[in-house]
Amino acid sequence: MLYAAEERNSKQGVFIQDHCAIAPRTCAVLAESLEMTGDPGLGHKGIAGKASFIVLHPNSRIAAHSGTNSARLTVHLGLRVPNGTYIQVRGERRYWEQGKAIILDDAFVHHVHNPTDEDRVILLAHVWHPAVVEFAGGFKNERVKLTSGEAKAEL
């Protein structure tokens, strides 16, 4: 996990310093994303969610589940994607492709399947739903930043 914010009782997301030291360029790119780190003035600086590399091992599934609300969207960027791995949301199946993103509202029930003999790896990041940001009148100047001790990288 590179970025985390509890959905309840937290007022700000944080970058996890030790993890960002391992993936500094990824954290630097995420830190520049207002969609993830911005403050639309709704009581939480940065999205209440996470950014993380997610590995789904061969011949495995993630059971049907859902997120807590539709104020955020979930972005899955395919990094290592064996042919045949998919996510299904409301009966619609989508297959990951390396270097391409799938965006979903995780408040809808969804499940994931990797029927292959290889690991599937994605970068998952929660972002503010554009309609929520528009309703709030846009992003304020505040945002979650990498702290001074965290790895910084040239993009």
Phi and psi in degrees as GROMACS dihedral restraints (atoms count N, CA, C in turn):
[ dihedral_restraints ]
;  ai    aj    ak    al  type     phi  dphi    fc
    3     4     5     6     1  -102.4    20    10
    4     5     6     7     1   -33.1    20    10
    6     7     8     9     1  -139.6    20    10
    7     8     9    10     1   140.6    20    10
    9    10    11    12     1  -149.4    20    10
   10    11    12    13     1   149.0    20    10
   12    13    14    15     1  -150.7    20    10
   13    14    15    16     1   127.8    20    10
   15    16    17    18     1   -65.0    20    10
   16    17    18    19     1   143.8    20    10
   18    19    20    21     1   -76.6    20    10
   19    20    21    22     1   -24.7    20    10
   21    22    23    24     1  -119.9    20    10
   22    23    24    25     1   144.4    20    10
   24    25    26    27     1    69.2    20    10
   25    26    27    28     1     8.1    20    10
   27    28    29    30     1  -114.7    20    10
   28    29    30    31     1   153.2    20    10
   30    31    32    33     1  -116.9    20    10
   31    32    33    34     1    -1.7    20    10
   33    34    35    36     1  -160.0    20    10
   34    35    36    37     1   140.8    20    10
   36    37    38    39     1   -78.9    20    10
   37    38    39    40     1   163.0    20    10
   39    40    41    42     1  -138.7    20    10
   40    41    42    43     1   146.8    20    10
   42    43    44    45     1   -86.3    20    10
   43    44    45    46     1   140.1    20    10
   45    46    47    48     1   -91.1    20    10
   46    47    48    49     1   108.0    20    10
   48    49    50    51     1   -55.2    20    10
   49    50    51    52     1   -49.4    20    10
   51    52    53    54     1   -62.4    20    10
   52    53    54    55     1   -36.3    20    10
   54    55    56    57     1   -75.3    20    10
   55    56    57    58     1   -37.6    20    10
   57    58    59    60     1   -67.6    20    10
   58    59    60    61     1   -25.3    20    10
   60    61    62    63     1   -65.5    20    10
   61    62    63    64     1   -27.0    20    10
   63    64    65    66     1   -83.2    20    10
   64    65    66    67     1   -31.9    20    10
   66    67    68    69     1  -129.6    20    10
   67    68    69    70     1    63.2    20    10
   69    70    71    72     1   -65.1    20    10
   70    71    72    73     1   -37.2    20    10
   72    73    74    75     1   -67.4    20    10
   73    74    75    76     1   -39.9    20    10
   75    76    77    78     1   -62.9    20    10
   76    77    78    79     1   -45.8    20    10
   78    79    80    81     1   -63.7    20    10
   79    80    81    82     1   -38.2    20    10
   81    82    83    84     1   -63.2    20    10
   82    83    84    85     1   -42.4    20    10
   84    85    86    87     1   -64.4    20    10
   85    86    87    88     1   -45.4    20    10
   87    88    89    90     1   -62.6    20    10
   88    89    90    91     1   -39.0    20    10
   90    91    92    93     1   -64.2    20    10
   91    92    93    94     1   -27.1    20    10
   93    94    95    96     1   -80.2    20    10
   94    95    96    97     1   -10.2    20    10
   96    97    98    99     1   -84.4    20    10
   97    98    99   100     1   104.9    20    10
   99   100   101   102     1   -58.2    20    10
  100   101   102   103     1   -32.2    20    10
  102   103   104   105     1   -61.1    20    10
  103   104   105   106     1   -25.9    20    10
  105   106   107   108     1  -103.3    20    10
  106   107   108   109     1   -42.4    20    10
  108   109   110   111     1  -100.1    20    10
  109   110   111   112     1    -6.0    20    10
  111   112   113   114     1   -74.5    20    10
  112   113   114   115     1   165.7    20    10
  114   115   116   117     1  -120.0    20    10
  115   116   117   118     1   104.5    20    10
  117   118   119   120     1   -81.8    20    10
  118   119   120   121     1     6.5    20    10
  120   121   122   123     1    82.0    20    10
  121   122   123   124     1    29.7    20    10
  123   124   125   126     1  -108.8    20    10
  124   125   126   127     1    19.6    20    10
  126   127   128   129     1    92.1    20    10
  127   128   129   130     1     5.2    20    10
  129   130   131   132     1  -141.7    20    10
  130   131   132   133     1   119.0    20    10
  132   133   134   135     1   -83.6    20    10
  133   134   135   136     1   116.6    20    10
  135   136   137   138     1    83.0    20    10
  136   137   138   139     1   156.7    20    10
  138   139   140   141     1   -66.4    20    10
  139   140   141   142     1   141.0    20    10
  141   142   143   144     1   -79.1    20    10
  142   143   144   145     1    93.4    20    10
  144   145   146   147     1   179.9    20    10
  145   146   147   148     1  -142.6    20    10
  147   148   149   150     1  -154.3    20    10
  148   149   150   151     1   168.6    20    10
  150   151   152   153     1  -135.8    20    10
  151   152   153   154     1   130.2    20    10
  153   154   155   156     1  -161.6    20    10
  154   155   156   157     1   151.2    20    10
  156   157   158   159     1   -80.2    20    10
  157   158   159   160     1   133.5    20    10
  159   160   161   162     1  -122.3    20    10
  160   161   162   163     1   124.0    20    10
  162   163   164   165     1  -107.7    20    10
  163   164   165   166     1   128.5    20    10
  165   166   167   168     1  -113.3    20    10
  166   167   168   169     1   114.3    20    10
  168   169   170   171     1   -69.6    20    10
  169   170   171   172     1   163.3    20    10
  171   172   173   174     1   -56.0    20    10
  172   173   174   175     1   145.2    20    10
  174   175   176   177     1    50.7    20    10
  175   176   177   178     1    46.8    20    10
  177   178   179   180     1  -135.4    20    10
  178   179   180   181     1   167.3    20    10
  180   181   182   183     1  -134.8    20    10
  181   182   183   184     1   156.2    20    10
  183   184   185   186     1  -111.3    20    10
  184   185   186   187     1   120.4    20    10
  186   187   188   189     1   -60.8    20    10
  187   188   189   190     1   159.0    20    10
  189   190   191   192     1   -55.3    20    10
  190   191   192   193     1   133.2    20    10
  192   193   194   195     1  -157.7    20    10
  193   194   195   196     1   174.4    20    10
  195   196   197   198     1  -148.3    20    10
  196   197   198   199     1   158.4    20    10
  198   199   200   201     1   -79.8    20    10
  199   200   201   202     1  -174.9    20    10
  201   202   203   204     1   -91.8    20    10
  202   203   204   205     1   -24.6    20    10
  204   205   206   207     1  -162.8    20    10
  205   206   207   208     1   171.9    20    10
  207   208   209   210     1  -100.0    20    10
  208   209   210   211     1    16.8    20    10
  210   211   212   213     1   -76.0    20    10
  211   212   213   214     1   -10.8    20    10
  213   214   215   216     1  -130.7    20    10
  214   215   216   217     1   159.7    20    10
  216   217   218   219     1  -116.8    20    10
  217   218   219   220     1   158.1    20    10
  219   220   221   222     1  -113.8    20    10
  220   221   222   223     1   127.6    20    10
  222   223   224   225     1  -106.9    20    10
  223   224   225   226     1   128.4    20    10
  225   226   227   228     1  -114.6    20    10
  226   227   228   229     1   114.0    20    10
  228   229   230   231     1  -100.1    20    10
  229   230   231   232     1   117.9    20    10
  231   232   233   234     1   -70.0    20    10
  232   233   234   235     1   123.4    20    10
  234   235   236   237     1  -109.6    20    10
  235   236   237   238     1   -54.1    20    10
  237   238   239   240     1  -126.7    20    10
  238   239   240   241     1   110.1    20    10
  240   241   242   243     1  -129.6    20    10
  241   242   243   244     1    96.4    20    10
  243   244   245   246     1   -66.2    20    10
  244   245   246   247     1   144.0    20    10
  246   247   248   249     1   -59.7    20    10
  247   248   249   250     1   127.9    20    10
  249   250   251   252     1   108.6    20    10
  250   251   252   253     1    -8.6    20    10
  252   253   254   255     1   -79.2    20    10
  253   254   255   256     1   141.3    20    10
  255   256   257   258     1  -150.7    20    10
  256   257   258   259     1   164.1    20    10
  258   259   260   261     1  -122.0    20    10
  259   260   261   262     1   142.3    20    10
  261   262   263   264     1  -124.5    20    10
  262   263   264   265     1   125.3    20    10
  264   265   266   267     1  -126.0    20    10
  265   266   267   268     1   123.1    20    10
  267   268   269   270     1    49.7    20    10
  268   269   270   271     1    41.8    20    10
  270   271   272   273     1    82.4    20    10
  271   272   273   274     1    -4.9    20    10
  273   274   275   276     1  -101.4    20    10
  274   275   276   277     1   122.7    20    10
  276   277   278   279     1   -97.5    20    10
  277   278   279   280     1   131.9    20    10
  279   280   281   282     1  -126.0    20    10
  280   281   282   283     1   140.1    20    10
  282   283   284   285     1  -104.8    20    10
  283   284   285   286     1   134.1    20    10
  285   286   287   288     1   -69.9    20    10
  286   287   288   289     1   151.6    20    10
  288   289   290   291     1  -131.0    20    10
  289   290   291   292     1   140.9    20    10
  291   292   293   294     1   -60.0    20    10
  292   293   294   295     1   130.0    20    10
  294   295   296   297     1    81.5    20    10
  295   296   297   298     1     1.6    20    10
  297   298   299   300     1  -119.4    20    10
  298   299   300   301     1   154.8    20    10
  300   301   302   303     1  -107.9    20    10
  301   302   303   304     1   146.4    20    10
  303   304   305   306     1  -113.2    20    10
  304   305   306   307     1   132.0    20    10
  306   307   308   309     1  -118.2    20    10
  307   308   309   310     1   131.3    20    10
  309   310   311   312     1  -141.8    20    10
  310   311   312   313     1   157.7    20    10
  312   313   314   315     1   -90.0    20    10
  313   314   315   316     1   105.3    20    10
  315   316   317   318     1   -76.3    20    10
  316   317   318   319     1     2.5    20    10
  318   319   320   321     1   -69.9    20    10
  319   320   321   322     1   -21.0    20    10
  321   322   323   324     1   -81.7    20    10
  322   323   324   325     1   143.5    20    10
  324   325   326   327     1   -61.1    20    10
  325   326   327   328     1   132.9    20    10
  327   328   329   330     1  -147.3    20    10
  328   329   330   331     1   157.5    20    10
  330   331   332   333     1  -142.4    20    10
  331   332   333   334     1   162.6    20    10
  333   334   335   336     1  -129.2    20    10
  334   335   336   337     1   145.3    20    10
  336   337   338   339     1  -141.2    20    10
  337   338   339   340     1   134.3    20    10
  339   340   341   342     1  -122.3    20    10
  340   341   342   343     1    92.7    20    10
  342   343   344   345     1   -85.3    20    10
  343   344   345   346     1    12.8    20    10
  345   346   347   348     1   -99.4    20    10
  346   347   348   349     1  -179.6    20    10
  348   349   350   351     1   -99.1    20    10
  349   350   351   352     1    15.6    20    10
  351   352   353   354     1  -126.5    20    10
  352   353   354   355     1   156.2    20    10
  354   355   356   357     1   -68.5    20    10
  355   356   357   358     1   142.4    20    10
  357   358   359   360     1  -104.3    20    10
  358   359   360   361     1   130.6    20    10
  360   361   362   363     1  -126.1    20    10
  361   362   363   364     1   129.7    20    10
  363   364   365   366     1  -130.8    20    10
  364   365   366   367     1   161.0    20    10
  366   367   368   369     1  -102.0    20    10
  367   368   369   370     1   118.7    20    10
  369   370   371   372     1  -103.1    20    10
  370   371   372   373     1   133.6    20    10
  372   373   374   375     1  -142.1    20    10
  373   374   375   376     1   131.5    20    10
  375   376   377   378     1   -86.2    20    10
  376   377   378   379     1   141.2    20    10
  378   379   380   381     1  -135.0    20    10
  379   380   381   382     1   156.1    20    10
  381   382   383   384     1   -63.2    20    10
  382   383   384   385     1   139.0    20    10
  384   385   386   387     1   -68.0    20    10
  385   386   387   388     1   130.2    20    10
  387   388   389   390     1   -55.6    20    10
  388   389   390   391     1   -34.6    20    10
  390   391   392   393     1   -66.6    20    10
  391   392   393   394     1   -33.8    20    10
  393   394   395   396     1   -68.2    20    10
  394   395   396   397     1   -44.3    20    10
  396   397   398   399     1   -63.4    20    10
  397   398   399   400     1   -42.9    20    10
  399   400   401   402     1   -62.9    20    10
  400   401   402   403     1   -44.1    20    10
  402   403   404   405     1   -59.8    20    10
  403   404   405   406     1   -37.6    20    10
  405   406   407   408     1   -79.3    20    10
  406   407   408   409     1    -4.7    20    10
  408   409   410   411     1    87.4    20    10
  409   410   411   412     1    20.0    20    10
  411   412   413   414     1    96.3    20    10
  412   413   414   415     1   178.7    20    10
  414   415   416   417     1   -81.1    20    10
  415   416   417   418     1   143.1    20    10
  417   418   419   420     1   -83.4    20    10
  418   419   420   421     1   178.8    20    10
  420   421   422   423     1   -74.3    20    10
  421   422   423   424     1   -18.2    20    10
  423   424   425   426     1   -74.9    20    10
  424   425   426   427     1   144.2    20    10
  426   427   428   429     1  -156.3    20    10
  427   428   429   430     1   160.5    20    10
  429   430   431   432     1   -75.8    20    10
  430   431   432   433     1   135.3    20    10
  432   433   434   435     1  -124.0    20    10
  433   434   435   436     1   157.3    20    10
  435   436   437   438     1   -65.2    20    10
  436   437   438   439     1   134.8    20    10
  438   439   440   441     1   -74.4    20    10
  439   440   441   442     1   164.9    20    10
  441   442   443   444     1   -60.8    20    10
  442   443   444   445     1   -26.4    20    10
  444   445   446   447     1   -83.5    20    10
  445   446   447   448     1    -7.6    20    10
  447   448   449   450     1   -86.1    20    10
  448   449   450   451     1   156.7    20    10
  450   451   452   453     1   -63.6    20    10
  451   452   453   454     1   135.1    20    10
  453   454   455   456     1  -117.9    20    10
  454   455   456   457     1   148.8    20    10
  456   457   458   459     1  -141.6    20    10
  457   458   459   460     1   150.1    20    10
  459   460   461   462     1   -70.5    20    10
  460   461   462   463     1   137.9    20    10
